[in-house]
């Protein structure tokens, strides 16, 4: 037998020995696990640790801190009210400026629109008469201001204003039931208007002077009427 045969025999012997070891392992499986003493000790240690944990007092954990509420600055809280106050102030300012405007100014159409709206919403003849007399007074004041302005278009605007004053006054006086004995408020209105217009007549041009004289003829009877 050569070297190859001896090598083959040695490998076969090693395989046989390994098989014998595996057979012993399967015949005694309990020998491959932990010994009984180790298992008992481990069990006792686990039980002791569990009992100690149960006996130890529990410390309360940290209380949850109350969430801090962010305080809103005073200016932020007042901002809506400040905005509302600004709007109200702006509205009042515009109303005041609008009320004092005269023909030819930017906001004058708003003034006329407001007057027209108030007249439209009037439900009684007496109230409508009062508001029309108020409008006529406003036209008289506007005419006096236009006469002072002496702008290139003031003569034309003045004529339109006098005509509006005359038509509004006529509409108001038509509701007076007894022209010979008008109410005190109508007599007072006629006298005030007569005083304002008479001051303007000498300063008016020919065309506007004629309109003003016609107006004076319209209210003269009411201004001079005697009341009870």
C-alpha positions in Angstrom: 0.0 0.0 0.0 1.4 3.4 -0.9 1.1 6.8 0.7 -2.2 7.4 -0.8 -3.7 4.3 0.8 -2.3 5.3 4.3 -3.8 8.8 3.9 -7.2 7.4 3.0 -7.2 5.0 6.0 -6.4 7.9 8.4 -9.3 10.0 7.1 -11.7 7.1 7.5 -10.5 6.6 11.1 -11.2 10.3 11.9 -14.7 10.2 10.4 -15.5 7.1 12.5 -14.3 8.8 15.7 -16.4 11.9 14.9 -19.5 9.8 14.3 -19.0 8.1 17.7 -18.8 11.5 19.4 -22.1 12.6 17.8 -23.8 9.4 18.8 -22.8 10.0 22.4 -24.2 13.6 22.2 -27.6 12.4 21.0 -27.7 9.6 23.6 -27.2 12.1 26.4 -29.0 15.4 25.4 -29.3 16.6 29.0 -25.5 16.8 29.3 -25.4 19.6 26.6 -27.6 22.1 28.7 -26.9 24.1 32.0 -26.5 22.0 35.1 -29.3 21.8 37.6 -27.3 23.8 40.3 -26.9 26.7 37.9 -30.6 26.8 37.0 -31.6 26.8 40.6 -29.2 29.6 41.5 -30.4 31.7 38.6 -34.1 31.2 39.6 -33.4 32.2 43.2 -31.5 35.3 42.0 -34.4 36.4 39.8 -37.0 35.9 42.6 -34.9 37.9 45.1 -34.5 40.8 42.6 -38.3 40.8 41.9 -39.1 40.9 45.6 -36.7 43.7 46.3 -38.2 45.8 43.5 -41.7 45.3 44.9 -40.7 46.1 48.4 -38.9 49.4 47.5 -41.1 52.5 47.8 -41.8 54.3 44.6 -40.7 57.8 44.3 -43.2 60.1 42.7 -42.0 61.3 39.3 -41.7 65.0 38.6 -45.0 66.7 38.4 -46.0 68.0 35.0 -45.4 71.6 34.9 -48.4 73.7 34.0 -48.0 75.1 30.5 -47.1 78.7 30.7 -49.7 80.9 29.1 -48.2 83.6 27.0 -49.6 86.9 28.0 -50.9 88.9 25.0 -49.5 92.5 25.0 -51.9 95.3 25.8 -51.4 96.9 22.5 -52.3 93.7 20.6 -55.5 93.3 22.7 -56.5 96.9 22.1 -55.7 96.8 18.4 -59.3 95.9 17.2 -60.8 98.7 19.3 -58.2 101.1 18.1 -58.9 100.2 14.5 -62.7 100.6 15.2 -62.1 103.9 16.9 -60.0 105.1 13.9 -62.7 104.1 11.5 -65.4 105.9 13.5 -63.2 109.0 13.8 -62.4 108.9 10.1 -66.2 108.5 9.3 -67.1 111.5 11.5 -64.3 113.6 10.0 -65.5 112.8 6.5 -69.0 113.6 7.5 -68.0 116.9 9.0 -65.9 117.9 6.0 -68.7 116.7 3.6 -71.3 118.8 5.4 -69.2 121.9 5.0 -68.4 121.4 1.3 -69.8 123.7 -1.4 -70.6 123.1 -5.1 -67.5 122.3 -7.1 -65.6 120.5 -4.4 -64.8 116.8 -4.5 -67.0 115.6 -1.6 -70.0 117.8 -2.5 -71.8 115.0 -4.4 -71.7 112.9 -1.2 -73.5 115.7 0.6 -76.2 115.9 -2.0 -76.6 112.1 -2.0 -77.0 112.1 1.8 -79.7 114.8 1.6 -81.5 112.9 -1.1 -81.4 109.7 1.0 -82.8 111.4 4.0 -85.7 112.9 2.0 -86.4 109.5 0.5 -86.6 107.9 3.9 -89.1 110.5 5.2 -92.5 109.0 6.0 -94.6 112.1 7.0 -95.3 115.4 5.3 -94.3 117.4 8.4 -90.9 115.7 8.6 -90.3 116.1 4.9 -91.1 119.8 5.1 -88.6 120.2 8.0 -85.9 118.5 6.0 -86.5 120.4 2.9 -86.2 123.7 4.8 -82.9 122.4 6.2 -81.7 121.7 2.7 -82.8 125.2 1.6 -80.8 126.7 4.4 -77.8 124.7 3.3 -78.1 126.0 -0.3 -78.3 129.6 1.0 -75.0 129.1 3.0 -73.4 127.5 0.0 -74.4 130.4 -2.2 -72.9 132.9 0.3 -69.6 131.0 0.3 -69.5 130.8 -3.5 -70.0 134.5 -3.7 -66.9 135.0 -1.5 -64.8 132.6 -3.6 -65.1 134.6 -6.9 -63.6 131.7 -8.9 -64.0 131.5 -12.7 -66.9 129.0 -12.4 -68.4 130.4 -9.2 -71.0 132.4 -11.1 -72.4 129.3 -12.8 -72.3 127.2 -9.6 -73.9 130.1 -7.8 -76.8 130.2 -10.2 -77.4 126.4 -9.9 -77.3 126.7 -6.1 -79.8 129.5 -6.1 -82.1 127.5 -8.3 -81.9 124.4 -6.1 -82.7 126.6 -3.1 -85.7 128.0 -4.8 -87.1 124.6 -5.9 -86.6 123.0 -2.5 -88.2 125.9 -0.7 -91.2 125.9 -3.0 -91.7 122.2 -2.4 -91.6 122.7 1.4 -94.0 125.7 1.4 -96.5 123.9 -0.7 -97.3 121.6 2.3 -98.1 124.5 4.5 -101.9 124.1 5.0 -102.6 127.8 5.9 -100.2 130.1 4.0 -101.8 133.2 5.7 -101.1 131.7 9.1 -98.0 129.5 8.7 -96.5 127.7 11.7 -93.8 129.6 13.7 -91.0 127.4 12.3 -92.0 128.3 8.7 -92.1 132.0 9.5 -88.7 131.7 11.2 -87.3 129.9 8.2 -88.6 132.5 5.8 -87.1 135.4 7.8 -83.7 133.7 8.1 -83.6 133.0 4.4 -84.8 136.5 3.5 -81.9 138.0 5.5 -79.3 135.8 3.9 -80.4 136.3 0.3 -81.0 140.1 0.6 -77.3 140.5 1.6 -76.2 138.7 -1.5 -78.4 140.5 -4.1 -76.2 143.6 -4.5 -73.1 141.4 -5.2 -74.8 139.1 -7.8 -74.6 139.3 -11.5 -77.7 140.2 -13.5 -78.9 136.6 -14.1 -78.3 135.4 -10.6 -79.8 138.6 -9.2 -83.1 137.9 -11.0 -83.1 134.3 -9.5 -82.5 135.8 -6.0 -85.3 138.4 -6.4 -87.8 135.7 -7.5 -86.8 133.7 -4.4 -87.4 136.7 -2.1 -90.9 137.2 -3.7 -91.6 133.5 -2.9 -90.8 133.7 0.8 -91.8 137.3 1.5 -95.4 136.4 2.3 -94.4 133.8 4.8 -91.8 136.0 6.4 -94.2 138.8 7.0 -97.2 136.7 7.9 -98.6 137.1 11.4 -99.1 134.1 13.5 -101.5 133.4 16.3 
